[in-house]
């Protein structure tokens, strides 16, 4: 998207449909904002799919989003890489499991 009034604008598309857009004074800020928007959209999808329950123990305590393949190992914010987990399960995952 073009720059307007000193802002860099970026958008994400699913096919022809624009699903998110973001702007920033510099390109990296616009990109960070866009990635954050996509992440939050995907988190909402994952939470809805699991009906607000932990993917591991099925409890309804406050949830966190876990990246199955860790971001530090090249994992992304795609829906298939995210799962909602309670704090106890999240801690256990990081203590006992290894990222792909």
C-alpha positions as CSV (number, residue, x, y, z in Angstrom):
1,X,0.0,0.0,0.0
2,X,1.3,3.5,-0.7
3,X,2.8,5.9,1.8
4,X,0.3,8.6,3.0
5,X,1.3,11.7,5.1
6,X,4.6,10.1,6.0
7,X,3.1,6.8,7.0
8,X,3.9,3.4,5.6
9,X,0.8,1.3,5.1
10,X,0.8,-2.5,4.8
11,X,-2.0,-5.1,4.4
12,X,-2.5,-8.8,4.7
13,X,-4.8,-10.7,2.3
14,X,-6.6,-14.0,2.2
15,X,-7.0,-14.5,-1.5
16,X,-8.6,-11.2,-2.7
17,X,-10.0,-10.3,0.8
18,X,-8.0,-7.9,2.9
19,X,-8.0,-9.3,6.4
20,X,-5.8,-6.7,8.2
21,X,-4.0,-3.5,7.6
22,X,-1.6,-1.4,9.6
23,X,0.4,1.8,9.3
24,X,3.6,3.2,10.9
25,X,6.0,6.0,10.5
26,X,8.7,3.5,9.3
27,X,8.3,0.2,7.5
28,X,9.4,-2.0,10.4
29,X,6.8,-0.5,12.8
30,X,4.0,-1.0,10.2
31,X,5.1,-4.6,9.7
32,X,5.3,-5.3,13.5
33,X,1.8,-3.8,13.9
34,X,0.5,-5.9,11.0
35,X,2.0,-9.1,12.4
36,X,0.5,-8.3,15.9
37,X,-2.9,-7.9,14.3
38,X,-2.7,-11.2,12.5
39,X,-1.4,-12.9,15.7
40,X,-4.4,-11.6,17.7
41,X,-6.8,-12.7,14.9
42,X,-5.4,-16.2,14.9
43,X,-5.4,-16.4,18.7
44,X,-9.2,-15.6,18.7
45,X,-9.7,-18.4,16.1
46,X,-7.8,-20.9,18.3
47,X,-9.6,-19.9,21.4
48,X,-13.0,-20.2,19.7
49,X,-12.1,-23.6,18.2
50,X,-11.2,-24.9,21.7
51,X,-14.3,-23.2,23.2
52,X,-12.2,-21.4,25.8
53,X,-10.7,-24.6,27.2
54,X,-7.1,-25.7,27.6
55,X,-6.1,-27.9,24.7
56,X,-4.2,-30.2,27.1
57,X,-6.3,-30.6,30.3
58,X,-9.6,-29.1,29.0
59,X,-9.9,-26.8,32.1
60,X,-11.5,-23.4,31.8
61,X,-8.9,-21.4,33.8
62,X,-7.3,-18.3,32.2
63,X,-5.5,-19.4,29.1
64,X,-2.2,-18.5,27.3
65,X,-1.4,-19.1,23.7
66,X,1.4,-21.7,23.1
67,X,3.4,-21.9,19.9
68,X,3.8,-25.6,19.2
69,X,7.0,-24.8,17.2
70,X,8.6,-22.1,19.2
71,X,9.1,-18.7,17.6
72,X,12.8,-19.0,18.5
73,X,12.9,-22.2,16.3
74,X,11.2,-20.6,13.3
75,X,7.6,-21.1,14.4
76,X,4.9,-18.8,13.0
77,X,1.6,-17.3,14.2
78,X,-0.4,-19.6,12.0
79,X,-3.5,-21.2,13.5
80,X,-2.1,-24.7,13.2
81,X,1.0,-23.7,15.2
82,X,-1.0,-22.2,18.1
83,X,-2.9,-23.8,21.0
84,X,-4.6,-22.4,24.1
85,X,-3.2,-23.8,27.3
86,X,-3.6,-23.0,31.0
87,X,-0.6,-21.7,33.0
88,X,0.1,-25.2,34.5
89,X,0.0,-27.0,31.2
90,X,2.1,-24.2,29.5
91,X,4.8,-24.6,32.2
92,X,4.7,-28.4,31.9
93,X,5.1,-28.1,28.1
94,X,8.2,-26.0,28.4
95,X,9.7,-28.2,31.1
96,X,9.1,-31.5,29.3
97,X,8.6,-31.1,25.6
98,X,10.9,-29.9,22.8
99,X,9.9,-27.7,19.9
100,X,9.9,-29.3,16.5
